[in-house]
């Protein structure tokens, strides 16, 4: 694997250690545990153990006593390296979903203590928000806002949108529209001020939320952003698909079908347009789309989807790569 040009030498070394840690033997892990007891600040050793205990088997941590070991490793990082950035900062943020409620509560409190100690450090605020948001989005929301206020170009709102979108799937129906409004509000601010974030993902999240709320002006604004992103067919076809979804909501099924016939990329917005057209009674143009996908989709998925359409069933658009 080639080094990401944006990584420092240290980040690249930590990335490689993280990847290679999955191959370590039990004896090697025991040796690393002993080394860390003697020198807790040895980040190379800590990264390898962190990676090892962070391994999953299906939906559960794989190794014996993994949650305890992982929580000890993470607590030290929160207390001693709360401003981690880059690869390890990302890994620290994504560890927030690993813990049972009691353990998470203790780590959440540790983060809040760091926030109290460094209220003007946007990296500490953002890291705390990213970690806490897996379970406590309301507390995280305030921290994201504070981090953004300190540095509006640091991509914290892009992360905030991702966490809001994740929460949308698991939240009760009563709260979904409120979360969609938040995705639009935060996402629009991110797209206006965070040029180095993940604008394509943010555009998708904002557009989907706006479609669900009928805010078609926001979708059209996102389409213009997609068209200005560059010459990639993914950007162009995502824009086409969103325009098709707008057309459906405005009662112009013919335009939606026309726009579907102009795309051939298996991407989320295209799948959504095809699904909604099927629900509106259209089948032929969707079958044509599936044939146009060609080898971009594995053969078994193409056959299954075409059979589903022929039987009057909605294509599931799953397991295609």
Secondary structure, DSSP 8 states (H G I E B T S, - for coil): ----TTS-HHHHHHHHHHHHGGG--HHHHHHHHHHHHH-TT-HHHHHHHHHHHT-EETTEE-STTHHHHHHHHHHHHHHH-TT--HHHHHHHHHGGGSS-HHHHHHHHHHHHHHHHHTTT-HHHHHHHHHHHTTT-HHHHHHHHHHHHHH-TTSSHHHHHHHHHHHHHHHS-HHHHHHHHHHHHHHHHHHHHH-TTS-HHHHHHHHHHHHHHHT-HHHHHHHHHHHHTS-S-HHHHHHHHHHHHHHHHHTT-HHHHHHHHTT-----HHHHHHHHHHHHTT--HHHHHHHHHHGGGS-HHHHHHHHHHHHTT------S--
